[in-house]
Amino acid sequence: MKFNFITLFPSKIQAYFSEGLQEKAIQKGVFSVNIVHLRDFSNNKHLKVDDTPYGGGPGMLLKVEPIDLALKSLGEDRGLVILTTPSGIPFDQNVAEKLSKLQKPITLISGYYEGVDHRVTEHLVDIELSLGNYVISAGDLASLCITDAVSRLLPGFLGDRESLEEESHNERDVLEYPQYTKPSEYNGWKVPEVLLGGNHAAIESWRKANRKKVDPDITRNL
């Protein structure tokens, strides 16, 4: 799979893929990354790609023309075009799995400032995705999160595919079970006895019974 990033800050994207599992996966050919600097498609001598919104209001909007030209530069390699925006469809594990099965590239456009000229959504984008009901300062973080969640599902990314089988969010509103490692007791805090006995059926039963549930009112503890 190929991921294209249309961004104002190429170094942010480059840094993320320069180490760790992501770098190893790229070296193995699991996926590839192509970074497109949006300012390369500015028609302004100052490389400006944003302007004030019609009708007034605060902030600046990314202009439609540079984004259109950036997408055209990709040709057929543009594949599925995603715009990251707080008003998009909530991104979850189900969406990640569907994207990981695509047989074409994925292009992510990072939103900035007050947003993007809506003609980008109307004419250039296939889907808008949001990380959740909150606002971050730049869409690059959202683009990287989406790519990370999708790429780790690709064959060859993880050495042990079993790691994917019982992850959080594989089932709706169900999270992963608690896990422990050595020592079996620390500071008086003990690992559950069932996990120490080697009875795999009992361990499996305990894990199923102790899988965490999504709490709809997580703020109660804040």
C-alpha positions, 0 to 999 in steps of 0.5 A, a space after each residue: 500500500 502507498 500513503 500520500 501526504 499533502 502537508 504544509 510540514 513535510 518534516 513532521 511526516 518524515 520524522 514519524 517514519 524515520 524510526 521504529 516499527 514504521 521505518 522497519 515496515 517501509 524497509 520491508 516493503 509493507 507500505 510506502 510513503 510519499 510526501 507532497 509539500 502543498 506550498 510547491 503548488 502555490 501561485 503566490 510568490 510568498 508561497 501562500 496557500 491560505 486566505 480569509 473566508 468569504 463572508 467574514 469570520 476568524 481564521 484562514 482557510 486553505 485554498 482550493 487551487 493548491 490542493 487541486 494541483 497537488 492531487 493532480 500531480 499524483 495522477 492515478 496514484 492519488 487513489 482514495 482521497 481523505 481529508 482530516 477534519 473535526 467535522 468528518 466521519 469518526 475514525 475507528 477500528 472498523 474504518 481502519 480495517 476497511 482501509 487496510 483492505 483497499 487495493 489502491 493508494 490512500 492520499 491524506 490531506 491535512 487540514 489547518 487553520 480555520 479549515 479548508 475551502 469547502 469546494 475541496 470536500 465537494 469536488 476533490 475528496 472521497 471521504 472526510 475523517 475525524 479522530 474524535 469530538 475535539 480539535 487539534 492544531 494541525 491535521 498532520 497528527 490525524 493523518 499520521 494516526 490514521 496511517 498508523 492504525 491502517 498500516 499495522 493491519 497490513 500483512 508483514 507489519 507485525 511479526 506476530 499476527 496473533 497480536 491483532 486477534 484480541 486487540 482493543 476495539 476488535 469488538 464494539 465497545 470491548 477493550 483488551 483484557 488486563 495483562 501482567 509481566 514479571 515480577 508476580 508481586 511488586 509492592 504488595 500488588 499481586 498478579 492474579 493467581 490464575 495467570 500463574 498456574 499454566 491452565 490455559 483454559 482457565 486463563 482464557 476464561 479469566 481473560 474473557 471475563 475481564 475484558 474491559 468495557 467502553 465507559 460512555 461517561 469517562 469524565 466521571 473520574 476526571 
